[in-house]
Amino acid sequence: MTIHALMETANAMVADGKGLLAMDESTGTCNRRFASAGIPQTEEARRAYRELLVCTPGLAQYISGAILFDETIHQRTTTGVPFTKVLSDAGIIAGIKVDLGAQALAGHPGEKVTEGLDGLRLRLTTYYSMGARFAKWRAVITPGTDLPSAACMDANAHALARYAALCQEASLVPIVEPEVLMDGDHTLERCSTITHELLLRVFDQLDRQGVILEAMILKPNMVLPGLSCALQPDAETIAEATVSCLLRSVPAAVAGITFLSGGQSAEQASARLNAMHQPRFSIRRPWPLSFSFARALQQPVLAAWAGDDAHRTAAQAALLHRAQCNSAALRGEYRSAMEDA
């Protein structure tokens, strides 16, 4: 695939009021969510749930791409159709999570670095042959009194950049995901400072590795206070902090930015995304802002399904509703009244 084709794919991922469905939870994470909902933690249950997601009628109206996990990209519907083909036939681009998770960073207690570069070139080639056209790699940064360290940010920025270069070599659009976690009591201002410094380091490494920014997607956190912070600002304040931070940190050449939802509720994520698409913010930013939500799209779906296929239609309606709400937010048209519709 040429760089021009990669750019076309990246642009399609953030076009037309659409966003990404992140359904790339690891087996352990998926099992924990199933356990909390009283759902059996089996491979078949995971397959059935993910089939429900990818087969939701009308999903392509609001979703441009779906990020899959290794287990999921190998799975098929009950009639034997690969999930990647179901997505492609619906007009949704299939993607794949390729990192192998965050591990303790040697010499830096409380900090982590994401692993998975060994053997990645071959895995990317295999995933491309299976129908994937983009990939994702997540780095997690923990705020604290003296955290994150420069060493932690540099290690993760370097890994993200090497991953992104390998993706473009393999004809896959890289989603670069540096996430400042919401855990803790840090303030909005502290999150902004960390996010700004982290992004500067990430883009320095991307440049050093020769990554073409027009053929990549950034998936950052919104600038938010910690979940335990006493001061929780409104959506407009968060939008101002987030857009301002990104303008100071992200080159204009980047194809698009798709926010992760982190620990936000579905409604909070939609309201904050909506605030960023009001005219005073839209005229300031050079790149499209969209969403790449996991829990903020799936939590209501999992609650509606509860492991019972008799609830499949209701669960798919819940997914379509959340996707529609976030699509409306990309036009600045989301309203809380939509939750009562």
PEQUICOR-V641319 format. One record per backbone hydrogen bond with DSSP energy under -0.5 kcal/mol. NH is the residue of the N-H (numbers start at 1). CO is the residue of the C=O. E is the energy in kcal/mol with one decimal. If there is no record, write none. Layout:
nh: <NH,NH>
co: <CO,CO>
e: <E,E>
//
This chain:
nh: <6,7,8,9,10,11,12,13,14,14,15,18,19,20,21,22,22,23,23,30,31,32,33,34,35,36,37,37,38,39,42,46,47,48,49,50,51,52,53,54,55,56,59,61,62,63,64,65,66,67,68,68,69,73,74,74,75,77,80,83,85,86,87,88,89,90,91,91,92,93,95,96,97,98,99,100,103,105,106,108,111,113,115,120,123,124,125,126,127,128,129,130,131,132,133,134,135,136,137,139,141,143,144,153,154,155,156,157,158,159,160,161,162,163,164,165,166,167,168,169,170,171,172,173,174,175,176,176,177,177,178,179,179,180,181,181,191,192,193,194,195,196,197,198,199,200,201,202,203,204,205,206,207,208,209,210,211,213,215,216,217,218,219,221,224,226,227,228,229,229,232,233,238,239,240,241,242,243,244,245,246,247,248,249,249,250,251,254,255,255,256,257,258,259,259,260,264,269,270,271,272,273,274,275,276,277,278,281,282,283,284,285,288,290,292,293,297,298,299,302,303,304,305,306,308,309,311,312,315,316,317,318,319,320,321,322,323,324,325,326,327,328,329,330,331,332,333,338,339,340,341>
co: <2,3,4,5,6,7,8,9,10,11,12,15,62,291,65,20,293,21,67,26,27,28,29,30,31,32,33,34,35,34,40,42,43,44,45,46,47,48,49,50,51,53,56,58,59,59,19,19,93,21,66,95,23,69,70,71,72,81,77,75,82,82,83,84,85,86,87,88,87,64,66,134,68,136,136,115,113,111,104,105,108,103,101,117,119,120,121,122,123,124,125,126,128,127,94,94,173,96,175,177,179,141,147,149,150,151,152,153,154,155,156,157,158,159,160,161,162,163,164,165,166,168,167,133,215,135,174,217,137,175,176,139,177,178,141,179,187,188,189,190,191,192,193,194,195,196,197,198,199,200,201,202,203,204,205,207,206,211,212,213,174,256,176,178,222,186,182,184,184,226,230,231,234,235,236,237,238,239,240,241,242,243,244,245,246,246,249,251,213,216,216,288,218,257,290,220,261,265,266,267,268,269,270,271,272,274,275,278,278,279,281,281,255,257,259,20,294,294,295,298,299,300,301,302,305,307,308,309,311,312,313,314,315,316,317,318,319,320,321,322,323,324,325,326,328,329,328,335,336,337,338>
e: <-2.2,-2.6,-2.0,-2.2,-2.6,-2.5,-2.1,-1.5,-0.6,-0.9,-0.9,-1.1,-1.9,-3.3,-2.6,-0.7,-2.6,-0.9,-1.8,-2.8,-2.5,-2.0,-2.0,-2.4,-2.8,-1.9,-0.9,-0.6,-1.2,-3.1,-1.4,-2.2,-2.5,-2.8,-2.3,-2.3,-2.3,-1.9,-1.7,-2.5,-2.0,-1.4,-1.6,-1.7,-1.9,-2.0,-2.8,-1.0,-2.4,-2.5,-0.6,-2.1,-0.5,-2.4,-0.8,-0.5,-1.5,-2.4,-2.1,-2.1,-0.7,-2.0,-2.4,-2.3,-3.0,-1.2,-0.6,-1.3,-2.9,-2.9,-2.7,-1.4,-2.7,-2.5,-0.9,-3.1,-2.6,-2.5,-0.6,-2.1,-1.9,-2.7,-2.5,-2.1,-1.8,-2.8,-1.7,-2.0,-2.6,-2.4,-1.9,-1.1,-1.6,-2.2,-2.9,-0.7,-2.5,-1.8,-1.5,-3.2,-3.0,-0.6,-1.9,-2.0,-2.6,-2.4,-2.1,-2.4,-2.5,-1.9,-2.5,-2.1,-2.4,-2.5,-2.4,-2.3,-2.0,-2.2,-2.2,-1.9,-1.6,-1.2,-2.8,-2.0,-0.7,-2.3,-0.6,-2.9,-2.0,-0.6,-0.6,-3.2,-0.7,-0.6,-2.6,-0.7,-2.2,-2.2,-2.2,-2.3,-2.8,-2.5,-2.2,-2.8,-2.6,-2.1,-1.8,-2.5,-2.7,-1.6,-2.1,-2.5,-1.9,-2.0,-2.0,-1.2,-2.5,-0.8,-1.7,-1.4,-2.5,-2.3,-3.3,-0.7,-0.9,-3.1,-2.7,-2.8,-0.5,-1.8,-0.7,-0.6,-2.0,-2.5,-2.2,-2.3,-2.6,-2.7,-2.1,-2.0,-2.4,-2.4,-1.4,-0.6,-1.0,-2.9,-0.5,-1.3,-1.5,-1.0,-0.6,-2.5,-2.7,-0.5,-2.3,-2.0,-2.1,-2.4,-1.8,-2.5,-2.6,-2.1,-2.4,-1.9,-1.3,-1.5,-1.2,-2.0,-2.3,-1.8,-1.4,-0.9,-0.6,-3.3,-2.9,-0.9,-1.3,-3.1,-2.7,-2.8,-1.9,-1.8,-2.5,-2.5,-2.2,-0.6,-2.4,-1.5,-2.5,-2.5,-2.0,-1.8,-2.0,-2.5,-2.2,-2.1,-2.5,-2.4,-2.4,-2.2,-2.1,-2.4,-1.8,-1.3,-1.3,-1.3,-2.9,-2.2,-1.7,-1.3,-0.9>
//
